[in-house]
Amino acid sequence: MLLSFKTQLILNNKQVTAFTKASRVARHAYNWANAIIQKCWDEKQKVPSAIDLHKRLVAEVKAANQWCYETNKNVPQ
C-alpha cells in the first residue's frame, strides 16, 4: 500500500519575497552556467566542473550583480 502526504506551506509576505528572490537567483545561476557549458561544447573545449563554475560565478557574476547577495550562499550552488 502506498501512502503519501500532501503539505501546503502557508507563507507570510516576507517568506514569499525570500522564496521569490531565491528562485530568481537560482534560475539566473543555472542559465549562466548552462550558457557557459553550451559555449564550451560549441567550441569543442573541456567542460568546466561544478567547482570551477562556482568559482567563476562568485568572481564574475556576483561581483557585478549585488542582488545575488540578498539570498543564502547555497542558492546559486
N, CA, C and O atoms as a CHARMM CRD file, in Angstrom:
* protein
*
  308
    1    1 MET  N      0.84400  -1.17200   0.00000 PROA 1      0.00000
    2    1 MET  CA     0.00000   0.00000   0.00000 PROA 1      0.00000
    3    1 MET  C      0.89400   1.24200   0.00000 PROA 1      0.00000
    4    1 MET  O      1.82100   1.34400   0.80400 PROA 1      0.00000
    5    2 LEU  N      0.62000   2.16500  -0.88600 PROA 2      0.00000
    6    2 LEU  CA     1.39000   3.39800  -0.99700 PROA 2      0.00000
    7    2 LEU  C      0.66900   4.51300  -0.26100 PROA 2      0.00000
    8    2 LEU  O     -0.53200   4.71900  -0.43600 PROA 2      0.00000
    9    3 LEU  N      1.40600   5.21600   0.55000 PROA 3      0.00000
   10    3 LEU  CA     0.86000   6.36300   1.26500 PROA 3      0.00000
   11    3 LEU  C      1.62700   7.60600   0.87200 PROA 3      0.00000
   12    3 LEU  O      2.82100   7.54200   0.57800 PROA 3      0.00000
   13    4 SER  N      0.96700   8.69900   0.86600 PROA 4      0.00000
   14    4 SER  CA     1.64400   9.96000   0.59200 PROA 4      0.00000
   15    4 SER  C      1.05300  11.03900   1.48700 PROA 4      0.00000
   16    4 SER  O     -0.07500  10.93600   1.96900 PROA 4      0.00000
   17    5 PHE  N      1.83300  12.04600   1.68200 PROA 5      0.00000
   18    5 PHE  CA     1.41200  13.17600   2.48100 PROA 5      0.00000
   19    5 PHE  C      1.49100  14.43000   1.63200 PROA 5      0.00000
   20    5 PHE  O      2.49000  14.67200   0.95400 PROA 5      0.00000
   21    6 LYS  N      0.46700  15.20000   1.67100 PROA 6      0.00000
   22    6 LYS  CA     0.43600  16.44700   0.92900 PROA 6      0.00000
   23    6 LYS  C      0.58100  17.57700   1.93500 PROA 6      0.00000
   24    6 LYS  O     -0.18500  17.67500   2.89300 PROA 6      0.00000
   25    7 THR  N      1.57500  18.42700   1.70500 PROA 7      0.00000
   26    7 THR  CA     1.85100  19.51700   2.62800 PROA 7      0.00000
   27    7 THR  C      1.69200  20.83500   1.89700 PROA 7      0.00000
   28    7 THR  O      2.17000  20.99800   0.77500 PROA 7      0.00000
   29    8 GLN  N      1.03700  21.74800   2.52400 PROA 8      0.00000
   30    8 GLN  CA     0.86300  23.07600   1.95100 PROA 8      0.00000
   31    8 GLN  C      1.55300  24.08300   2.85400 PROA 8      0.00000
   32    8 GLN  O      1.33200  24.10100   4.06500 PROA 8      0.00000
   33    9 LEU  N      2.38200  24.91100   2.26100 PROA 9      0.00000
   34    9 LEU  CA     3.05100  25.96100   3.01500 PROA 9      0.00000
   35    9 LEU  C      2.15700  27.19600   3.05000 PROA 9      0.00000
   36    9 LEU  O      1.64500  27.63900   2.02200 PROA 9      0.00000
   37   10 ILE  N      1.98400  27.72900   4.22400 PROA 10     0.00000
   38   10 ILE  CA     1.24500  28.97300   4.37000 PROA 10     0.00000
   39   10 ILE  C      2.28500  30.03500   4.72700 PROA 10     0.00000
   40   10 ILE  O      2.76200  30.10600   5.85900 PROA 10     0.00000
   41   11 LEU  N      2.62000  30.84700   3.74200 PROA 11     0.00000
   42   11 LEU  CA     3.71800  31.79500   3.87900 PROA 11     0.00000
   43   11 LEU  C      3.19900  33.21000   4.10800 PROA 11     0.00000
   44   11 LEU  O      2.14400  33.59800   3.60800 PROA 11     0.00000
   45   12 ASN  N      3.97100  33.96300   4.87800 PROA 12     0.00000
   46   12 ASN  CA     3.64700  35.38900   5.00300 PROA 12     0.00000
   47   12 ASN  C      4.37900  36.13800   3.88700 PROA 12     0.00000
   48   12 ASN  O      5.11800  35.52900   3.11300 PROA 12     0.00000
   49   13 ASN  N      4.17900  37.43500   3.80400 PROA 13     0.00000
   50   13 ASN  CA     4.75500  38.22100   2.70300 PROA 13     0.00000
   51   13 ASN  C      6.28000  38.19200   2.68600 PROA 13     0.00000
   52   13 ASN  O      6.88700  38.15300   1.61600 PROA 13     0.00000
   53   14 LYS  N      6.89700  38.21000   3.85800 PROA 14     0.00000
   54   14 LYS  CA     8.35400  38.18900   3.94500 PROA 14     0.00000
   55   14 LYS  C      8.91100  36.86600   3.40500 PROA 14     0.00000
   56   14 LYS  O      9.92500  36.85600   2.70800 PROA 14     0.00000
   57   15 GLN  N      8.25300  35.76500   3.72400 PROA 15     0.00000
   58   15 GLN  CA     8.69500  34.46400   3.24900 PROA 15     0.00000
   59   15 GLN  C      8.47200  34.30800   1.74400 PROA 15     0.00000
   60   15 GLN  O      9.29800  33.70900   1.05600 PROA 15     0.00000
   61   16 VAL  N      7.38400  34.83300   1.23800 PROA 16     0.00000
   62   16 VAL  CA     7.12100  34.79000  -0.20500 PROA 16     0.00000
   63   16 VAL  C      8.20700  35.55600  -0.95000 PROA 16     0.00000
   64   16 VAL  O      8.69500  35.10300  -1.98600 PROA 16     0.00000
   65   17 THR  N      8.58400  36.71900  -0.42000 PROA 17     0.00000
   66   17 THR  CA     9.63800  37.51400  -1.03200 PROA 17     0.00000
   67   17 THR  C     10.96900  36.76600  -1.01500 PROA 17     0.00000
   68   17 THR  O     11.70300  36.79100  -2.00200 PROA 17     0.00000
   69   18 ALA  N     11.28700  36.10300   0.09600 PROA 18     0.00000
   70   18 ALA  CA    12.53400  35.34600   0.20200 PROA 18     0.00000
   71   18 ALA  C     12.54800  34.17900  -0.78800 PROA 18     0.00000
   72   18 ALA  O     13.56400  33.93800  -1.43900 PROA 18     0.00000
   73   19 PHE  N     11.44300  33.46000  -0.90700 PROA 19     0.00000
   74   19 PHE  CA    11.37000  32.36600  -1.87000 PROA 19     0.00000
   75   19 PHE  C     11.50400  32.87200  -3.30000 PROA 19     0.00000
   76   19 PHE  O     12.16900  32.24300  -4.12300 PROA 19     0.00000
   77   20 THR  N     10.88300  33.99200  -3.59600 PROA 20     0.00000
   78   20 THR  CA    10.95000  34.55400  -4.94400 PROA 20     0.00000
   79   20 THR  C     12.37700  34.96300  -5.29100 PROA 20     0.00000
   80   20 THR  O     12.86100  34.66800  -6.38300 PROA 20     0.00000
   81   21 LYS  N     13.05200  35.64200  -4.36500 PROA 21     0.00000
   82   21 LYS  CA    14.44200  36.04300  -4.60500 PROA 21     0.00000
   83   21 LYS  C     15.34200  34.83000  -4.79800 PROA 21     0.00000
   84   21 LYS  O     16.19000  34.80800  -5.69100 PROA 21     0.00000
   85   22 ALA  N     15.15000  33.82100  -3.95300 PROA 22     0.00000
   86   22 ALA  CA    15.98000  32.61900  -4.03500 PROA 22     0.00000
   87   22 ALA  C     15.76900  31.90800  -5.37000 PROA 22     0.00000
   88   22 ALA  O     16.73100  31.45900  -5.99200 PROA 22     0.00000
   89   23 SER  N     14.53200  31.80600  -5.80700 PROA 23     0.00000
   90   23 SER  CA    14.28200  31.12400  -7.07000 PROA 23     0.00000
   91   23 SER  C     14.84100  31.90900  -8.25600 PROA 23     0.00000
   92   23 SER  O     15.30500  31.31000  -9.22600 PROA 23     0.00000
   93   24 ARG  N     14.80400  33.23000  -8.19100 PROA 24     0.00000
   94   24 ARG  CA    15.35800  34.04500  -9.27900 PROA 24     0.00000
   95   24 ARG  C     16.87800  33.94800  -9.33400 PROA 24     0.00000
   96   24 ARG  O     17.45500  33.87900 -10.41900 PROA 24     0.00000
   97   25 VAL  N     17.53200  33.94400  -8.17200 PROA 25     0.00000
   98   25 VAL  CA    18.99400  33.81100  -8.14100 PROA 25     0.00000
   99   25 VAL  C     19.40200  32.42500  -8.63800 PROA 25     0.00000
  100   25 VAL  O     20.36500  32.29500  -9.39400 PROA 25     0.00000
  101   26 ALA  N     18.67800  31.40000  -8.21800 PROA 26     0.00000
  102   26 ALA  CA    18.99300  30.03600  -8.65300 PROA 26     0.00000
  103   26 ALA  C     18.80800  29.89800 -10.16300 PROA 26     0.00000
  104   26 ALA  O     19.63700  29.28000 -10.83000 PROA 26     0.00000
  105   27 ARG  N     17.74100  30.45900 -10.70500 PROA 27     0.00000
  106   27 ARG  CA    17.48800  30.38200 -12.14300 PROA 27     0.00000
  107   27 ARG  C     18.55200  31.14800 -12.92300 PROA 27     0.00000
  108   27 ARG  O     18.99500  30.70000 -13.98000 PROA 27     0.00000
  109   28 HSD  N     18.96200  32.30700 -12.39700 PROA 28     0.00000
  110   28 HSD  CA    19.99900  33.09500 -13.05500 PROA 28     0.00000
  111   28 HSD  C     21.31500  32.32300 -13.08400 PROA 28     0.00000
  112   28 HSD  O     21.98600  32.28500 -14.11500 PROA 28     0.00000
  113   29 ALA  N     21.68700  31.71200 -11.96900 PROA 29     0.00000
  114   29 ALA  CA    22.93200  30.94200 -11.91100 PROA 29     0.00000
  115   29 ALA  C     22.86200  29.73200 -12.84100 PROA 29     0.00000
  116   29 ALA  O     23.84600  29.40300 -13.50200 PROA 29     0.00000
  117   30 TYR  N     21.71700  29.07300 -12.89600 PROA 30     0.00000
  118   30 TYR  CA    21.54000  27.91600 -13.77300 PROA 30     0.00000
  119   30 TYR  C     21.68200  28.32900 -15.24200 PROA 30     0.00000
  120   30 TYR  O     22.40300  27.68500 -16.00400 PROA 30     0.00000
  121   31 ASN  N     21.01100  29.37600 -15.62500 PROA 31     0.00000
  122   31 ASN  CA    21.07200  29.83000 -17.02500 PROA 31     0.00000
  123   31 ASN  C     22.47500  30.29200 -17.39600 PROA 31     0.00000
  124   31 ASN  O     22.93800  30.03700 -18.50700 PROA 31     0.00000
  125   32 TRP  N     23.15200  30.96900 -16.47600 PROA 32     0.00000
  126   32 TRP  CA    24.51500  31.42800 -16.72500 PROA 32     0.00000
  127   32 TRP  C     25.44500  30.23300 -16.94100 PROA 32     0.00000
  128   32 TRP  O     26.21800  30.21300 -17.89900 PROA 32     0.00000
  129   33 ALA  N     25.37200  29.23600 -16.05200 PROA 33     0.00000
  130   33 ALA  CA    26.22700  28.05100 -16.17700 PROA 33     0.00000
  131   33 ALA  C     25.87800  27.25500 -17.42200 PROA 33     0.00000
  132   33 ALA  O     26.76400  26.71500 -18.08500 PROA 33     0.00000
  133   34 ASN  N     24.60200  27.17900 -17.74100 PROA 34     0.00000
  134   34 ASN  CA    24.17500  26.46200 -18.93900 PROA 34     0.00000
  135   34 ASN  C     24.74700  27.11800 -20.20200 PROA 34     0.00000
  136   34 ASN  O     25.14900  26.42300 -21.13500 PROA 34     0.00000
  137   35 ALA  N     24.78300  28.43900 -20.22900 PROA 35     0.00000
  138   35 ALA  CA    25.35700  29.15300 -21.37600 PROA 35     0.00000
  139   35 ALA  C     26.85400  28.88600 -21.48800 PROA 35     0.00000
  140   35 ALA  O     27.37100  28.71800 -22.59300 PROA 35     0.00000
  141   36 ILE  N     27.55200  28.84600 -20.36200 PROA 36     0.00000
  142   36 ILE  CA    28.99600  28.56200 -20.36400 PROA 36     0.00000
  143   36 ILE  C     29.25600  27.16100 -20.91900 PROA 36     0.00000
  144   36 ILE  O     30.13800  26.97000 -21.75600 PROA 36     0.00000
  145   37 ILE  N     28.48100  26.18400 -20.44400 PROA 37     0.00000
  146   37 ILE  CA    28.66500  24.80300 -20.89100 PROA 37     0.00000
  147   37 ILE  C     28.34500  24.67000 -22.37300 PROA 37     0.00000
  148   37 ILE  O     29.05700  23.98000 -23.10300 PROA 37     0.00000
  149   38 GLN  N     27.28800  25.31900 -22.81900 PROA 38     0.00000
  150   38 GLN  CA    26.91800  25.26500 -24.23900 PROA 38     0.00000
  151   38 GLN  C     28.01100  25.86300 -25.11400 PROA 38     0.00000
  152   38 GLN  O     28.32200  25.34500 -26.18600 PROA 38     0.00000
  153   39 LYS  N     28.58900  26.96200 -24.63800 PROA 39     0.00000
  154   39 LYS  CA    29.68000  27.60400 -25.38300 PROA 39     0.00000
  155   39 LYS  C     30.89000  26.66900 -25.47200 PROA 39     0.00000
  156   39 LYS  O     31.53000  26.58500 -26.52000 PROA 39     0.00000
  157   40 CYS  N     31.20300  25.97000 -24.38500 PROA 40     0.00000
  158   40 CYS  CA    32.32500  25.02400 -24.39700 PROA 40     0.00000
  159   40 CYS  C     32.06400  23.88000 -25.36800 PROA 40     0.00000
  160   40 CYS  O     32.97500  23.45100 -26.07500 PROA 40     0.00000
  161   41 TRP  N     30.84200  23.38600 -25.41000 PROA 41     0.00000
  162   41 TRP  CA    30.50900  22.31600 -26.35100 PROA 41     0.00000
  163   41 TRP  C     30.63500  22.78800 -27.79100 PROA 41     0.00000
  164   41 TRP  O     31.15400  22.07200 -28.64700 PROA 41     0.00000
  165   42 ASP  N     30.15500  24.00100 -28.05000 PROA 42     0.00000
  166   42 ASP  CA    30.20300  24.53200 -29.40800 PROA 42     0.00000
  167   42 ASP  C     31.63700  24.73700 -29.88300 PROA 42     0.00000
  168   42 ASP  O     31.93900  24.54400 -31.06100 PROA 42     0.00000
  169   43 GLU  N     32.51400  25.12500 -28.97400 PROA 43     0.00000
  170   43 GLU  CA    33.91000  25.39000 -29.32800 PROA 43     0.00000
  171   43 GLU  C     34.80000  24.17200 -29.11400 PROA 43     0.00000
  172   43 GLU  O     36.02100  24.26700 -29.24200 PROA 43     0.00000
  173   44 LYS  N     34.20000  23.02800 -28.79000 PROA 44     0.00000
  174   44 LYS  CA    34.92500  21.76200 -28.57900 PROA 44     0.00000
  175   44 LYS  C     35.99000  21.89900 -27.48700 PROA 44     0.00000
  176   44 LYS  O     37.09300  21.36700 -27.61400 PROA 44     0.00000
  177   45 GLN  N     35.64700  22.61800 -26.41600 PROA 45     0.00000
  178   45 GLN  CA    36.55200  22.78500 -25.28500 PROA 45     0.00000
  179   45 GLN  C     36.11900  21.87100 -24.14600 PROA 45     0.00000
  180   45 GLN  O     35.03300  21.29100 -24.16600 PROA 45     0.00000
  181   46 LYS  N     36.99600  21.75900 -23.15500 PROA 46     0.00000
  182   46 LYS  CA    36.68000  20.96700 -21.97400 PROA 46     0.00000
  183   46 LYS  C     35.58900  21.68000 -21.17200 PROA 46     0.00000
  184   46 LYS  O     35.65200  22.89100 -20.96000 PROA 46     0.00000
  185   47 VAL  N     34.60400  20.92500 -20.73700 PROA 47     0.00000
  186   47 VAL  CA    33.51200  21.48900 -19.94200 PROA 47     0.00000
  187   47 VAL  C     33.99900  21.66800 -18.50700 PROA 47     0.00000
  188   47 VAL  O     34.51900  20.72000 -17.91900 PROA 47     0.00000
  189   48 PRO  N     33.84400  22.86800 -17.92600 PROA 48     0.00000
  190   48 PRO  CA    34.31500  23.09600 -16.55600 PROA 48     0.00000
  191   48 PRO  C     33.49000  22.31600 -15.54000 PROA 48     0.00000
  192   48 PRO  O     32.31400  22.02900 -15.76300 PROA 48     0.00000
  193   49 SER  N     34.12400  21.97900 -14.42200 PROA 49     0.00000
  194   49 SER  CA    33.42800  21.25200 -13.36100 PROA 49     0.00000
  195   49 SER  C     32.51600  22.20600 -12.59500 PROA 49     0.00000
  196   49 SER  O     32.56000  23.42000 -12.79400 PROA 49     0.00000
  197   50 ALA  N     31.70200  21.64700 -11.73100 PROA 50     0.00000
  198   50 ALA  CA    30.79100  22.45700 -10.92200 PROA 50     0.00000
  199   50 ALA  C     31.56800  23.40000 -10.00200 PROA 50     0.00000
  200   50 ALA  O     31.13600  24.52700  -9.76000 PROA 50     0.00000
  201   51 ILE  N     32.68800  22.95000  -9.50000 PROA 51     0.00000
  202   51 ILE  CA    33.50500  23.79400  -8.62000 PROA 51     0.00000
  203   51 ILE  C     34.09300  24.96200  -9.40700 PROA 51     0.00000
  204   51 ILE  O     34.10900  26.09700  -8.92900 PROA 51     0.00000
  205   52 ASP  N     34.57300  24.68100 -10.60600 PROA 52     0.00000
  206   52 ASP  CA    35.10800  25.75200 -11.45800 PROA 52     0.00000
  207   52 ASP  C     34.03100  26.76900 -11.81300 PROA 52     0.00000
  208   52 ASP  O     34.27600  27.97500 -11.80500 PROA 52     0.00000
  209   53 LEU  N     32.83500  26.27200 -12.12500 PROA 53     0.00000
  210   53 LEU  CA    31.73300  27.17500 -12.44400 PROA 53     0.00000
  211   53 LEU  C     31.35500  28.03800 -11.24700 PROA 53     0.00000
  212   53 LEU  O     31.06500  29.22500 -11.40000 PROA 53     0.00000
  213   54 HSD  N     31.35900  27.44900 -10.06600 PROA 54     0.00000
  214   54 HSD  CA    31.00600  28.22900  -8.87100 PROA 54     0.00000
  215   54 HSD  C     32.04500  29.31000  -8.59100 PROA 54     0.00000
  216   54 HSD  O     31.69300  30.42600  -8.20900 PROA 54     0.00000
  217   55 LYS  N     33.30800  28.98700  -8.77800 PROA 55     0.00000
  218   55 LYS  CA    34.36300  29.99000  -8.58900 PROA 55     0.00000
  219   55 LYS  C     34.20600  31.13800  -9.57600 PROA 55     0.00000
  220   55 LYS  O     34.37200  32.30300  -9.21400 PROA 55     0.00000
  221   56 ARG  N     33.88600  30.80700 -10.82600 PROA 56     0.00000
  222   56 ARG  CA    33.66800  31.85600 -11.83200 PROA 56     0.00000
  223   56 ARG  C     32.42700  32.67600 -11.51200 PROA 56     0.00000
  224   56 ARG  O     32.41100  33.89000 -11.71800 PROA 56     0.00000
  225   57 LEU  N     31.39400  32.02200 -11.01100 PROA 57     0.00000
  226   57 LEU  CA    30.16300  32.72400 -10.65200 PROA 57     0.00000
  227   57 LEU  C     30.44000  33.75800  -9.56900 PROA 57     0.00000
  228   57 LEU  O     29.99000  34.90000  -9.66700 PROA 57     0.00000
  229   58 VAL  N     31.16900  33.36600  -8.55200 PROA 58     0.00000
  230   58 VAL  CA    31.48700  34.29000  -7.46100 PROA 58     0.00000
  231   58 VAL  C     32.36500  35.42300  -7.95600 PROA 58     0.00000
  232   58 VAL  O     32.15800  36.57700  -7.58300 PROA 58     0.00000
  233   59 ALA  N     33.34600  35.10600  -8.79300 PROA 59     0.00000
  234   59 ALA  CA    34.28600  36.11800  -9.25700 PROA 59     0.00000
  235   59 ALA  C     33.67100  37.08300 -10.26500 PROA 59     0.00000
  236   59 ALA  O     33.91500  38.28700 -10.19400 PROA 59     0.00000
  237   60 GLU  N     32.88200  36.57000 -11.19700 PROA 60     0.00000
  238   60 GLU  CA    32.38600  37.40200 -12.29300 PROA 60     0.00000
  239   60 GLU  C     30.97100  37.93000 -12.06700 PROA 60     0.00000
  240   60 GLU  O     30.73500  39.13700 -12.12200 PROA 60     0.00000
  241   61 VAL  N     30.05700  37.04300 -11.82000 PROA 61     0.00000
  242   61 VAL  CA    28.63800  37.40600 -11.82800 PROA 61     0.00000
  243   61 VAL  C     28.20600  38.08100 -10.53000 PROA 61     0.00000
  244   61 VAL  O     27.55900  39.12800 -10.55600 PROA 61     0.00000
  245   62 LYS  N     28.56100  37.48700  -9.40400 PROA 62     0.00000
  246   62 LYS  CA    28.09800  38.05200  -8.13900 PROA 62     0.00000
  247   62 LYS  C     28.71600  39.40900  -7.86400 PROA 62     0.00000
  248   62 LYS  O     28.10500  40.23900  -7.18900 PROA 62     0.00000
  249   63 ALA  N     29.91800  39.65200  -8.37500 PROA 63     0.00000
  250   63 ALA  CA    30.53700  40.95600  -8.18000 PROA 63     0.00000
  251   63 ALA  C     29.77600  42.03900  -8.95500 PROA 63     0.00000
  252   63 ALA  O     29.68400  43.18200  -8.50600 PROA 63     0.00000
  253   64 ALA  N     29.24100  41.67600 -10.10600 PROA 64     0.00000
  254   64 ALA  CA    28.51400  42.64600 -10.93000 PROA 64     0.00000
  255   64 ALA  C     27.05000  42.78400 -10.52100 PROA 64     0.00000
  256   64 ALA  O     26.43700  43.82500 -10.75600 PROA 64     0.00000
  257   65 ASN  N     26.49000  41.74700  -9.91300 PROA 65     0.00000
  258   65 ASN  CA    25.07500  41.74200  -9.53400 PROA 65     0.00000
  259   65 ASN  C     24.94300  41.62200  -8.02200 PROA 65     0.00000
  260   65 ASN  O     24.95700  40.51700  -7.48000 PROA 65     0.00000
  261   66 GLN  N     24.81900  42.73400  -7.35600 PROA 66     0.00000
  262   66 GLN  CA    24.75100  42.73700  -5.88900 PROA 66     0.00000
  263   66 GLN  C     23.48100  42.08200  -5.36400 PROA 66     0.00000
  264   66 GLN  O     23.45300  41.66600  -4.20600 PROA 66     0.00000
  265   67 TRP  N     22.43300  41.97700  -6.16900 PROA 67     0.00000
  266   67 TRP  CA    21.19900  41.35900  -5.71500 PROA 67     0.00000
  267   67 TRP  C     21.36900  39.86300  -5.47200 PROA 67     0.00000
  268   67 TRP  O     20.51900  39.24200  -4.83300 PROA 67     0.00000
  269   68 CYS  N     22.45700  39.27600  -5.97500 PROA 68     0.00000
  270   68 CYS  CA    22.72000  37.85900  -5.69800 PROA 68     0.00000
  271   68 CYS  C     23.05900  37.62300  -4.23200 PROA 68     0.00000
  272   68 CYS  O     22.87600  36.51900  -3.71900 PROA 68     0.00000
  273   69 TYR  N     23.54800  38.65400  -3.56000 PROA 69     0.00000
  274   69 TYR  CA    23.94200  38.52800  -2.15700 PROA 69     0.00000
  275   69 TYR  C     22.76500  38.66900  -1.19400 PROA 69     0.00000
  276   69 TYR  O     22.95100  38.55000   0.01700 PROA 69     0.00000
  277   70 GLU  N     21.56900  38.91600  -1.70000 PROA 70     0.00000
  278   70 GLU  CA    20.40100  39.05300  -0.84600 PROA 70     0.00000
  279   70 GLU  C     19.84200  37.70400  -0.41200 PROA 70     0.00000
  280   70 GLU  O     18.93300  37.65100   0.41700 PROA 70     0.00000
  281   71 THR  N     20.37000  36.61800  -0.95700 PROA 71     0.00000
  282   71 THR  CA    19.89300  35.28600  -0.61500 PROA 71     0.00000
  283   71 THR  C     20.99700  34.50600   0.08200 PROA 71     0.00000
  284   71 THR  O     22.11700  34.98700   0.25300 PROA 71     0.00000
  285   72 ASN  N     20.64800  33.29700   0.47500 PROA 72     0.00000
  286   72 ASN  CA    21.60200  32.41700   1.12100 PROA 72     0.00000
  287   72 ASN  C     22.70800  32.04600   0.12300 PROA 72     0.00000
  288   72 ASN  O     22.47700  32.01700  -1.08600 PROA 72     0.00000
  289   73 LYS  N     23.89600  31.76600   0.63700 PROA 73     0.00000
  290   73 LYS  CA    25.01600  31.45300  -0.25300 PROA 73     0.00000
  291   73 LYS  C     24.83900  30.12300  -0.97000 PROA 73     0.00000
  292   73 LYS  O     25.49600  29.88300  -1.98300 PROA 73     0.00000
  293   74 ASN  N     23.96800  29.25200  -0.47100 PROA 74     0.00000
  294   74 ASN  CA    23.75600  27.95200  -1.08700 PROA 74     0.00000
  295   74 ASN  C     22.81100  27.99500  -2.27600 PROA 74     0.00000
  296   74 ASN  O     22.73500  27.03300  -3.04000 PROA 74     0.00000
  297   75 VAL  N     22.09700  29.08300  -2.44100 PROA 75     0.00000
  298   75 VAL  CA    21.09300  29.17300  -3.50700 PROA 75     0.00000
  299   75 VAL  C     21.70600  28.99700  -4.89600 PROA 75     0.00000
  300   75 VAL  O     21.19300  28.17800  -5.65800 PROA 75     0.00000
  301   76 PRO  N     22.76800  29.71000  -5.27600 PROA 76     0.00000
  302   76 PRO  CA    23.28900  29.52000  -6.63600 PROA 76     0.00000
  303   76 PRO  C     24.07200  28.21600  -6.82000 PROA 76     0.00000
  304   76 PRO  O     24.37400  27.84100  -7.95300 PROA 76     0.00000
  305   77 GLN  N     24.39500  27.54100  -5.76000 PROA 77     0.00000
  306   77 GLN  CA    25.14000  26.29500  -5.89200 PROA 77     0.00000
  307   77 GLN  C     24.22600  25.20100  -6.38100 PROA 77     0.00000
  308   77 GLN  O     24.66300  24.06400  -6.55900 PROA 77     0.00000
